[in-house]
C-alpha cells in the first residue's frame, strides 16, 4: 500500500509541473507520459504509453544522436540540449531536453527518463528581437548599420544616383536591392552588371547594346543593360574598375539621360536610376588621376558606406542564425544552432571576406555537421587559433559580451539608456551586466 501511495504522489507531482516527462524501458517503449508531455506533443498518455519513443516525438536527433540512448550507453546525463520535435499536428516544436538513467532497488538499469521544456515562447521572442534588427532582408544590430536603415526609405524614395562603398563581401548588392525594392521603381527591373568581370570592349556592348551589323559577328541587334533596365534600376558593381574611355561614355549617359547602342544612328532615352558600388576609395582614385572627377561627382550624389564585418561583430550571432535557418530549408536538414565554442572562434576571426566569408563558413559546417549544434570541429581548419605564449585574445562568449557592452557605452558617452537601446536590451539588463562584468562606465 505504501509503495502504491508513493507512486501515486509521484504521478501527481509530475503532472503538476510544466516540463514534459516520459520514461522508457530497455526496449525503448514508453512507460510513463506526464500531462505536460501530452500538451507539448499533442499526443495523449493513452496513445503514447507502449509505443516506441521515436514514433511519438519524431525529433531532429532520433535517428543519429538520440540523447537518451547516449545516456544509457555512457552513464552520463545530457543537460538542456536544444532539439526539435514534430507534434501531432505536424508542427515543428523547439524544446530543450535532459536525460537520466532509471534503476530498480537493486541498482539494475530498467530504462531511462527524459524531461523536455517547450521553447516556443523563447523562439518567438528571438524572432521578434531578430525582426527589430532586420530591414529589407539586411540583418544588423550594429549602430552604423542602424543609421543606414533609418536613411534607406528616404534614399529609396528619391531618384538620385547612389554610391555604395564597402569592402568585398560586405553586402553592397543586397543594399542596392533593398533601395530598389523600397523605391517607386520597384515594379520595374533591377539589372546588375559587374564592371570588373568584363574587358572594356565587352562591357561597352553589355551596357549599351548594339545594332545588327555593328561588327562582324553582330548578326542581330542585342539590347544592353541600360535598355533592359528601362524604367527601373541599373546596379553598376565595382564601378572603380572601368577604363577612362568608358568613364567618358558613362558620364554622357548620366548628363544627357540618353545612350547610343553600338552601330546606332540615333540616341535612346535612358529612364534608369543608377546605383553604383565599389570596394575602392574613389576619392583617392580621383586624386591619383585614375577616375574622372566629374563622373565621381555625378555618381556620388548620395554615398552609403558599409562597415566591414570586423567592425560589426555583434552581428555575427544574428547572421549565423539566419544562415542556419536558410540552409536548413535548402538542404532539408535540422541543425539546431551553433555551440558557444564555435561562436567564440568566429568572433575571434577578422573576416577579410566579410559576410560572404561567414556564409561560406556556415555552408562548410553544414557539410560536416549531421545534426544538433555546429561545433568547432565542423568549422574550417584555418579558424582554429594557433597556440600563443601570450595567452591574450578573446576566449569566451562572456568576454565578447563584456567587450561589446563596453564599446557601446563608449560610443554613447556613458549614457546607459542609449547604449541599452543600441544593444537591444532593457536598461535593467544592461545595469546587471555592467555589474556582472565589473565594467567601468565611461564618464562616471
ABEGO torsion letter per residue (X at the ends): XAAAAAAAAAAAAAAABABBBBBBBAAGBBABBBAAAAAAAGBBAAAABGBBAAAAAGBAAAAABBAAAAAAAAGBBBBGBBBBBBBAAGBBBBBBBBBBBBBBAAGBBAEBBBBBBBAAAAAAAAAAAAAAABBGGBBBABAAAAAAAAAAAAAAABABBBBBBEBBGAGAAAAAAAAAAABAAAABBBBBBBAAABBAAAAAAAAAEBBBGABAABABBBBBAAAAABGBBBBBBGAAABBAAAAAAAAAAAAAGBBBBBGBABBBBBBBBBBBBBABBAAAAAAAGABBAAAAAAAAABBBBBBBAAABAAAAAAAAAAAAAAAAAAAGBBBAEBBAAAAAAAAABAGAAEAAAAAAAAAAAAAABAEEBBBAAABBAAABBBBBAAGBEBABAAAAAAAAAAAAAAAAGGBAAAAAAAAGBBAAAAAAAAAAAGBBBBGX
